[in-house]
Structures are given as structure tokens and as C-alpha cells.
Amino acid sequence: MNYKEERPWGEFENLLDAEYCKVKRIIVNPHQRLSYQYHFKRSEVWTVVSGIGLITINDKSWDIAEGQTIQIPAKTKHRIENKTDEKLIFIEVQHGSYFGEDDIVRIQDDYNR
């Protein structure tokens, strides 16, 4: 059962929502970025499938491109930004004890959420 949700920065689609993990396809629109955030109850693995993103992990930033993967442990501050004119698409695999959207602690957010 796929579920799509629009966000101010783009959209995500749930590809798998199981007891043991959640898998999302995330699209970041050109010149947009996700909030700088962390989670208490889950870790994430991001694999870029199209485009180039600027990833920030614990206040250090670098480019991540198609075919590259990053592991983000629980309680690690993270964000991804699309500084290009093309959509950035990545797959997010969540592991942990809880996958709800309310396990997002936002440190900084362009959209005042």
C-alpha cells in the first residue's frame, strides 16, 4: 500500500510500512531542503537514486550523488538540501522501534513547522 504526502520541500511516498522497517521514496524539489532534525527511535539509510544533494550530518556538510549511500544513526542531526535545478530523489530505509512522523525533533526548519 503506497501512500504519498506533499511537503513544502517536495513529497514522499511510503513504499513499505512494516513492523520491522519503513521505506520511503523522497523527492526534494530544486532549491529546497528538509529540516535539520534528529530522531530518538530510529536510524536511517539514505541512497540517492537521482540528482545531487548537499547532506549535513552533525554540522558537517558534503555533496552526495546518485548511487551513494549514507547511514544516519538515531540521535544524529541530519538534513539534505537540493541546490540544483533538477529534482533530488533518494530512498530512505528506517530501522528502529518506532517510525511515526512525531519522532522528528526539528532543530531548524525553513517552513516554521
C-alpha atoms as a printed R data frame, in Angstrom:
    type eleno elety resid chain resno      x      y       z
1   ATOM     1    CA   MET     A     1  0.000  0.000   0.000
2   ATOM     2    CA   ASN     A     2  1.755  3.150  -1.217
3   ATOM     3    CA   TYR     A     3  0.951  6.433   0.444
4   ATOM     4    CA   LYS     A     4  2.076  9.823  -0.941
5   ATOM     5    CA   GLU     A     5  2.316 13.020   1.045
6   ATOM     6    CA   GLU     A     6  3.166 16.519  -0.156
7   ATOM     7    CA   ARG     A     7  5.591 18.610   1.883
8   ATOM     8    CA   PRO     A     8  6.693 22.227   1.391
9   ATOM     9    CA   TRP     A     9 10.096 20.964   0.136
10  ATOM    10    CA   GLY     A    10  8.694 18.234  -2.185
11  ATOM    11    CA   GLU     A    11  6.991 14.915  -1.442
12  ATOM    12    CA   PHE     A    12  7.477 11.419  -0.094
13  ATOM    13    CA   GLU     A    13  5.892  8.082  -0.876
14  ATOM    14    CA   ASN     A    14  5.788  5.155   1.547
15  ATOM    15    CA   LEU     A    15  6.930  2.073  -0.342
16  ATOM    16    CA   LEU     A    16  6.892 -0.268   2.671
17  ATOM    17    CA   ASP     A    17  5.464  0.258   6.144
18  ATOM    18    CA   ALA     A    18  6.229 -2.860   8.179
19  ATOM    19    CA   GLU     A    19  6.723 -3.645  11.846
20  ATOM    20    CA   TYR     A    20 10.487 -4.054  11.283
21  ATOM    21    CA   CYS     A    21 11.194 -1.088   8.926
22  ATOM    22    CA   LYS     A    22  9.757  1.688   6.784
23  ATOM    23    CA   VAL     A    23 10.912  2.522   3.240
24  ATOM    24    CA   LYS     A    24 10.209  5.880   1.576
25  ATOM    25    CA   ARG     A    25 10.923  7.416  -1.821
26  ATOM    26    CA   ILE     A    26 11.656 11.091  -1.170
27  ATOM    27    CA   ILE     A    27 11.720 13.854  -3.789
28  ATOM    28    CA   VAL     A    28 13.316 17.180  -2.874
29  ATOM    29    CA   ASN     A    29 12.357 19.951  -5.282
30  ATOM    30    CA   PRO     A    30 15.037 22.231  -6.762
31  ATOM    31    CA   HIS     A    31 16.491 24.737  -4.267
32  ATOM    32    CA   GLN     A    32 14.610 23.223  -1.304
33  ATOM    33    CA   ARG     A    33 15.768 21.355   1.802
34  ATOM    34    CA   LEU     A    34 14.414 19.223   4.613
35  ATOM    35    CA   SER     A    35 14.505 20.444   8.198
36  ATOM    36    CA   TYR     A    36 17.679 19.933  10.236
37  ATOM    37    CA   GLN     A    37 16.478 17.201  12.574
38  ATOM    38    CA   TYR     A    38 17.103 14.008  14.507
39  ATOM    39    CA   HIS     A    39 15.104 11.014  15.757
40  ATOM    40    CA   PHE     A    40 15.157  9.184  19.077
41  ATOM    41    CA   LYS     A    41 13.667  5.849  17.999
42  ATOM    42    CA   ARG     A    42 15.013  5.198  14.500
43  ATOM    43    CA   SER     A    43 18.098  5.224  12.340
44  ATOM    44    CA   GLU     A    44 18.000  5.862   8.590
45  ATOM    45    CA   VAL     A    45 19.912  4.837   5.493
46  ATOM    46    CA   TRP     A    46 19.650  7.185   2.505
47  ATOM    47    CA   THR     A    47 20.547  6.131  -1.046
48  ATOM    48    CA   VAL     A    48 20.485  8.799  -3.743
49  ATOM    49    CA   VAL     A    49 18.914  7.458  -6.939
50  ATOM    50    CA   SER     A    50 18.774 10.686  -8.968
51  ATOM    51    CA   GLY     A    51 20.442 14.068  -8.601
52  ATOM    52    CA   ILE     A    52 22.951 15.602  -6.223
53  ATOM    53    CA   GLY     A    53 22.287 16.680  -2.667
54  ATOM    54    CA   LEU     A    54 24.153 18.587  -0.006
55  ATOM    55    CA   ILE     A    55 23.981 16.466   3.127
56  ATOM    56    CA   THR     A    56 24.638 17.805   6.613
57  ATOM    57    CA   ILE     A    57 25.429 15.390   9.448
58  ATOM    58    CA   ASN     A    58 26.180 16.841  12.895
59  ATOM    59    CA   ASP     A    59 27.057 20.253  11.415
60  ATOM    60    CA   LYS     A    60 29.435 18.896   8.704
61  ATOM    61    CA   SER     A    61 28.312 19.138   5.052
62  ATOM    62    CA   TRP     A    62 29.307 17.464   1.770
63  ATOM    63    CA   ASP     A    63 27.792 16.520  -1.575
64  ATOM    64    CA   ILE     A    64 26.110 13.160  -2.057
65  ATOM    65    CA   ALA     A    65 25.343 11.968  -5.588
66  ATOM    66    CA   GLU     A    66 23.457  9.258  -7.460
67  ATOM    67    CA   GLY     A    67 24.477  5.792  -6.255
68  ATOM    68    CA   GLN     A    68 25.893  6.975  -2.932
69  ATOM    69    CA   THR     A    69 24.540  5.903   0.453
70  ATOM    70    CA   ILE     A    70 24.784  7.418   3.929
71  ATOM    71    CA   GLN     A    71 23.916  5.813   7.274
72  ATOM    72    CA   ILE     A    72 22.342  8.091   9.875
73  ATOM    73    CA   PRO     A    73 22.245  6.622  13.402
74  ATOM    74    CA   ALA     A    74 19.468  7.546  15.827
75  ATOM    75    CA   LYS     A    75 20.030 10.882  17.637
76  ATOM    76    CA   THR     A    76 22.259 12.141  14.784
77  ATOM    77    CA   LYS     A    77 21.437 15.615  13.453
78  ATOM    78    CA   HIS     A    78 20.843 15.485   9.698
79  ATOM    79    CA   ARG     A    79 19.404 17.233   6.656
80  ATOM    80    CA   ILE     A    80 19.620 17.095   2.879
81  ATOM    81    CA   GLU     A    81 19.388 20.034   0.515
82  ATOM    82    CA   ASN     A    82 18.891 20.268  -3.227
83  ATOM    83    CA   LYS     A    83 20.938 23.188  -4.566
84  ATOM    84    CA   THR     A    84 20.405 22.211  -8.220
85  ATOM    85    CA   ASP     A    85 17.725 22.914 -10.840
86  ATOM    86    CA   GLU     A    86 16.765 19.197 -11.048
87  ATOM    87    CA   LYS     A    87 14.758 17.094  -8.592
88  ATOM    88    CA   LEU     A    88 16.736 15.141  -5.991
89  ATOM    89    CA   ILE     A    89 15.366 11.632  -5.377
90  ATOM    90    CA   PHE     A    90 16.526  9.267  -2.650
91  ATOM    91    CA   ILE     A    91 15.336  6.127  -0.917
92  ATOM    92    CA   GLU     A    92 15.135  6.206   2.871
93  ATOM    93    CA   VAL     A    93 15.152  2.964   4.867
94  ATOM    94    CA   GLN     A    94 14.218  3.384   8.528
95  ATOM    95    CA   HIS     A    95 15.167  0.854  11.232
96  ATOM    96    CA   GLY     A    96 14.283  1.052  14.909
97  ATOM    97    CA   SER     A    97 11.454  0.693  17.377
98  ATOM    98    CA   TYR     A    98  9.101  3.387  16.031
99  ATOM    99    CA   PHE     A    99  8.617  5.047  12.624
100 ATOM   100    CA   GLY     A   100  5.975  7.724  13.271
101 ATOM   101    CA   GLU     A   101  6.339 11.252  11.937
102 ATOM   102    CA   ASP     A   102  6.100 12.524  15.533
103 ATOM   103    CA   ASP     A   103  9.620 11.151  16.222
104 ATOM   104    CA   ILE     A   104 11.098 14.182  14.431
105 ATOM   105    CA   VAL     A   105 12.931 16.743  16.547
106 ATOM   106    CA   ARG     A   106 13.422 19.802  14.339
107 ATOM   107    CA   ILE     A   107 16.439 21.963  15.108
108 ATOM   108    CA   GLN     A   108 15.973 24.342  12.160
109 ATOM   109    CA   ASP     A   109 13.187 24.461   9.580
110 ATOM   110    CA   ASP     A   110 12.707 26.824   6.617
111 ATOM   111    CA   TYR     A   111  8.929 26.330   6.820
112 ATOM   112    CA   ASN     A   112  8.395 27.066  10.545
113 ATOM   113    CA   ARG     A   113  6.983 23.665  11.401
